[in-house]
Amino acid sequence: MIIDNTIKEFISILKSDKPAPGGGSVAAVVTSMAISLTLMATRISIKRKSFNNYDDNIKNNINQKIDKLEELLNISYNLADKDIATFSNYMNISKTKDSNKIEEATKKCFAVPYELSNLCLGCAKEIFYLKPYIVDSIISDLNMSLVLLSSCLESCLINMKINLKYLNDSEITRKYLIQEEQIKEFEKEKNNILKYK
């Protein structure tokens, strides 16, 4: 897995003349960092004495959120590799000049950022729930998670859109437009929380 590289190794590969990993893999890796920051902030918060003041239902919900975020984290690792494999496959198939195969490969290239954007939105949902329970001393880390997710979602839109223009598929277009609206809603909620826009 690309995530098994050290940061320095990953950057060394990224800055080379190889077309993959590229922006899609970077977005997936940054998403994993956003999730990890959220997990850190949550785990520190639940160790504070103030956490004992919450009722058992809230405590259980927060622990379930932690489990969900761990699940999303593992998926983000896989998406980083999936993006590399999908784009490499597209590059190979594009050499065949077979329009049907190229279209199918392009659809797969669209599918990865679409899946990643769903993951990011799912993570954001957990963050919005967790925010009131994060201690003030590390709230900046949780806010940074939202900023990182925002960047990743923008990256997903860019990658979806560039593939979309080579496809004549109304269903895929519909998916993109719905996702674009959902991301706009995320941005509104994020900006309302951060209060700097």
N, C-alpha and C positions, 0 to 999 in steps of 0.2 A: 504493500500500500504506500502511496505517496506520502501519507501522513507519518509513516515510520521513519522518514528521513529527518535529520536534524534541520532546524530552520536554515542554517547556513547551506546545507546540501540542497534543500528545496530551492533556495534563491539562486544557487549556482546553476541548477537545471533550468530554472525559469528564465534566467538572463541569457541563456545560450541561443543558438540559431535554430533550435528545434521548435516546431509550432505547438507542441504540447509537452508539458502542461501550459495552459494559457489562462485567460481571464475567468473561464468557467471554474477551473480547479481552484484558482485563487479565491473566488467567491465562496466556494465550499469550505475551504480551509479557514477563511475569515469567519464564516458562519460558525464553525466549530469553536473558534475563539470567543465569539459572542456568547455561545451557549456555556462555555466553560467559565466565563466571567460571571454569568448569572448563577451558575452552580456554586461558585466560590462565595458570592455575596449572600446567597441563601444559607449555605452551610455555616458560615460565620454567624449569621443572624440567629439561627435556631439554637446556637450554643449559649446565647446571652440569657441572663436570668429573666429578662422581660418576656421571653418567648413562653415562659410558664404561665403567663397571665392569660394566654389565649385558650379558648375552650378546645376540647379534644377534636371536635369536627374540623376546626381550622388547622390544627396540628396535623391531622391525618391528610387533609387536602394538600398542605405544603409538602409533606413527605411524598405524596402521589405526584406532585409537580416535579419533584426532584427525580423520581423514577422516569417520568415522561421525558424530561430533559436529557437524561442519560441515554434514553432510547433514540432521541433526535440526534444526539451527538454521534452515536455510532452510524446512523444513516448518513450524516454529513461526511464522515470519513469515506464511506462507500461512494458517495456522489463525486468526490474529488477524483477518485479513480475511474468512475464511470464516465466522467466528462473527457478524460484523457483517451479512454478506449473508444468512445463514440466518435470523437473528432478524428482520431487516427484512422478509424474505419472509414469515415467519410472521405478522408484524403486519399485512401487507397482506392475506394470505389469510384471516386471522381475521375480517376485515370482511365476507367473502362469506357467512359462516354455512354454508358447505358443509362438512359434517362429514368427508367423505372427504378433501377437500383439506387441511383443518385437521389431520387425523390424520397425513397424509403430511408436512406441514410440521413437525409436532411430532417425528416420527421423525428428520427431518433436524437438528432442534435437539438431539436426544439424541446424534446421531452425532458432532457436533463435539467436545463434551467427552469423549466416549468415545475418539475418535481422539487427542485431546490427552493423555488419561491414559495411553494406550499409549506415546505419545512420551516422556512424563515417566518412565515405568517403564523404557523403553529407555535413556534418559539416565542414570538411576540405576544401571543395570547397568554402564555404562561407568565411572561414578564409583567404584563399588565396586572395580572392577578397578584403576583408576588410583591410588587413594589411597596404597598403599604406596610409590609411586614419586614422590610429590610432596614437595618439600623442606619442612622444618619451618617455615621462615620465612613460607610462604604457605599452609600447611595450613588456616588459618582461612578463606581464600577458597573452598577446596574444600568445607569444612564448610558454609559459607554457601550453596553451591549446593544441598546436600541440604536445608537448611532451606527454601529457596525452592521447591524441588520439592515438598516436603511440603505447603506452603501451596497450591501449584497443584493437587496431587492432591485435596486437600480441596475446593477450588473445583470441580473436575470432578465429584466425587461430588454436591455440592450441585446443580449444574446438571443432571446426569443424573437425579437423583431428582425434581426438580421437574417435569421433562418426563415421567418414567416414570408419575407418578400420573394423567396424562391419556391414557395408552396402555393398551390391553388386549392386550398382545402377550407371550406367554410366552417367546419367543426373546430379546426385548430385556430382559425381566426377568432371564433367565438370564445374559445378558452382564453386566448390572449387578452381580449377586450374585458372579459370578466376579471381576469387576474389584475389587469391594469387598474381597474376600479377598486379592487380590494387593497391594492398597494397604496392607492391614494388615501383610502380610509385609514390605513395604518399610519401614514405620514401625518394625517391630521391629529390622530390620537397621540402619536409620539411627540409632535410639536407642542401639543397642549400640556403634556407631562413635563417636557424639558423647559418650556416657557422662554425659549430664546428666539422664536420666530413668530 
